[in-house]
Amino acid sequence: MHFSTPSTSVPARTPHFSPLSAEAEGAIYAVLAALDFNDAQAVHAAHLRLQRQALALFPGAYFDGVNPDGVARALATLILSPWAGQQNQSTQGIEPGVGDALRSLAERLTPTGQDALLHSLENSHGELALAKYVTHADRHCLAGHLHQRRADAPSFVDAWAAAHAYRQAASAYEQAGAPQLATGAWQLAAAAATQAAAAYLRAYRPLEAADAYELAATAHTQAGQPGQGTDARRRAAAAALTAANGYLLAGAPAQAADAYARVAELCTHTHERLAAAHAWLKAAAAYLRSDRPAQAAHAYLRAAELYTQEARVASAVEAWLKAVDAAWTAADTGPANARYAQTADVCLRVARACDALGQRGAAADAWQRAATAYGRARDFQSAVTAWKQAACACEKTAQPARAGDAYRFQADILAAELGQPLKAAQAYELAATAYRKAATASTAAKDPLAAARHYLMAAQASELAAAAYRAVAPASAGAYSALAGAMHDLMAAHLPMMTGQPMRAPEADPAAPQDEWARHAYTRAGDAFMEAGEFLAAADVYALARRHRRAARAYLKVAQTCHNEANPRQAADAYFRAACHLRLTDQPRDKVAKAFLKAAAIYQREGEDELAADACAKAKQHAQAAALYLKHARACLQTGQPLQAAKAFVRAGFQLRKADRPLNEVAEVFATAAAIYDQQGAQELAARAFMEAGLLPQAVSRFTRLNMPGLVGAAYGRKKMDEKAAGALWQASRRVPIPYGPETEESATARRKFRQQARCLFEQTDKAAAQSRRIDPDL
């Protein structure tokens, strides 16, 4: 016997007769067409005539053959009653009534008849006799009787199956428009489902028990018993919770997660929001353990919403942020763009929710995560908006450093991805301002290292702002005049107060004030590093700010510290750098030289002859520098480093020349370097060394071989051989065809220079008239 859930209701219709039996149908039509339903005797007579014809309309296999007269009377009633209803006439004269007829007919249907009945519900427009002669509502009611009889049968001992049968009966009654019958069937379904649930619990099958209790809850609700329905859902939640805990203990987190989610949905239905939220948290944890982070994020979101409804702000915020973490985990393990876009949407939702709760710190975190996710999803416009929101949230929560980071990221996207340098410059300015605020706060908190870091970031942001302003197309430059003036006014108001230095006149370039801010920030960073005892960092930052006096003072501090800590090499480096910065100030030369010589002495003690020579050269101690370079050169030759040796010989030669040593001594050193270069195949370097040694033929031959007429001219010029120098320079000034594109500006400039030098030399040799025409006219 086959039972299935009836299909959706189809409006009742007037029976349509087709020629199953033309004689029988013609007799029936004649009776019904002439019938007056107000005439009881006529109705009774028509009913009798239909009884004699009715069985001929249906296949004999539909009925079991028991009490055929009763079946005929029932069929006559079911055929006759709709005609009375169509004419708005009473059916009181029709016996048996429709309800009794349906019950008696349900008892006599065979399995074939039952299948035909259910098939007619699915296809009301078919050729089945039941669909033709019994109304849609009556067939649904008849199906309800069949389902209920099946569930009521003494041999039907499975309470769970009985509950489903009662539910099918109730559904059929509802579609038949029989609410009282439907209510009774729902009550029976609730009782059977409750009985099944108890049996499942005794057998420790909690999930099946939860299913049964849920069916009982639905049945109670449909039967108009909401209180009992709520109680059944609570029992279903308890059973599902038992199942979830069991799965978790058994090491099956995936099944446990689904069960916890079911508990949460049931608790939500019974308006137990806190219990539902706790269940969603457990579900989320189980989802994470089973590598389903996207579902975990959804569970955390559901929990956060419920905590919000219950005004549990702290728990809600914690759940929101966990949702963000889970969404990021999902993004990192899935296809980048799609997953990160989903993650960004989750973060955006969390940010707005936290902001609505007044939790601006958590909102700032969520905005930042959303911005990062949008960036990875390549949705740069949304990323810019999110970074701006993050910066605003950080500013409201007194987190200027984080606000600066947010503005900086926003500016980076505007500049690099969206090609909007003006907006990028403005965002960099906001970042610099935020970093300066952070530095001021760190200074007030007596944390000089943090202040220094923030000033450094402010300086870098200002430099980036300046670069962005300079990247704007020149066609738009006129629009910046007012902006530049306004920025100058701002700087004029604040910079003197902060630095004690006057502001120069307004500039047309809006990047200039940013350069001032950057220099000021670097200076303040250096001051903070000095206060923290980080002298080397301070010196480097002062150098960026071009504060040479302060940089020198900081490097001297570094040198003293390294000397005290027995780090002579670092001390020497510090003395050397200090001297380099002192040289850029108005300090006396002897003080500068003293610092270089201190470095040289330490380098020499440490065996660093080349560095010692460099320091002596800077101190104008040329003879001492030359001796050290020669010592280093000989050491390089002994260790198999000929090119380094040659370089040292050249530098020694220059120092000997500056020390006014004899020309032959100088020439010998340069010649030694040239010979080494020549031996190593460095022809140009060899030629230059020969030229410095005064060995003109050797230099010219190598320059000529290398096709370098300009250097040939320079070599002749060194020997006052003006005519030859002029010829070589003229040759260098000629345009050479370039096979791979146009001539560079650098090459053209060099040619023009050689041409001018050649003309001057020709005129000096009184051959201008003869030689000028030989110069290319297109130069």
HELIX and SHEET records of a PDB file:
HELIX    1   1 ALA A   22  ALA A   34  1                                  13    
HELIX    2   2 ALA A   40  ALA A   54  1                                  15    
HELIX    3   3 LEU A   55  LEU A   57  5                                   3    
HELIX    4   4 GLY A   60  TYR A   62  5                                   3    
HELIX    5   5 PRO A   68  GLN A   86  1                                  19    
HELIX    6   6 VAL A   98  ARG A  108  1                                  11    
HELIX    7   7 PRO A  111  GLU A  122  1                                  12    
HELIX    8   8 ALA A  129  TYR A  133  1                                   5    
HELIX    9   9 HIS A  136  ASP A  152  1                                  17    
HELIX   10  10 ALA A  159  GLN A  175  1                                  17    
HELIX   11  11 PRO A  179  ARG A  202  1                                  24    
HELIX   12  12 PRO A  206  GLN A  222  1                                  17    
HELIX   13  13 PRO A  226  LEU A  249  1                                  24    
HELIX   14  14 PRO A  253  HIS A  269  1                                  17    
HELIX   15  15 ARG A  273  ARG A  289  1                                  17    
HELIX   16  16 PRO A  293  GLN A  309  1                                  17    
HELIX   17  17 VAL A  313  ASP A  332  1                                  20    
HELIX   18  18 ALA A  336  ALA A  356  1                                  21    
HELIX   19  19 ARG A  360  ARG A  376  1                                  17    
HELIX   20  20 PHE A  380  LYS A  396  1                                  17    
HELIX   21  21 PRO A  400  ALA A  416  1                                  17    
HELIX   22  22 PRO A  421  ALA A  444  1                                  24    
HELIX   23  23 PRO A  448  ALA A  471  1                                  24    
HELIX   24  24 PRO A  474  TYR A  480  5                                   7    
HELIX   25  25 SER A  481  THR A  499  1                                  19    
HELIX   26  26 ALA A  511  GLU A  531  1                                  21    
HELIX   27  27 PHE A  535  LEU A  544  1                                  10    
HELIX   28  28 HIS A  548  ASN A  564  1                                  17    
HELIX   29  29 PRO A  568  ARG A  583  1                                  16    
HELIX   30  30 ARG A  589  ARG A  605  1                                  17    
HELIX   31  31 ASP A  609  LYS A  618  1                                  10    
HELIX   32  32 HIS A  622  GLN A  638  1                                  17    
HELIX   33  33 PRO A  642  LYS A  658  1                                  17    
HELIX   34  34 LEU A  663  GLN A  679  1                                  17    
HELIX   35  35 GLN A  683  GLU A  692  1                                  10    
HELIX   36  36 LEU A  696  ARG A  705  1                                  10    
HELIX   37  37 PRO A  709  ARG A  718  1                                  10    
HELIX   38  38 ASP A  722  SER A  733  1                                  12    
HELIX   39  39 GLU A  745  GLN A  764  1                                  20    
HELIX   40  40 ALA A  768  GLN A  771  1                                   4    
HELIX   41  41 SER A  772  ARG A  774  5                                   3    
END                                                                             
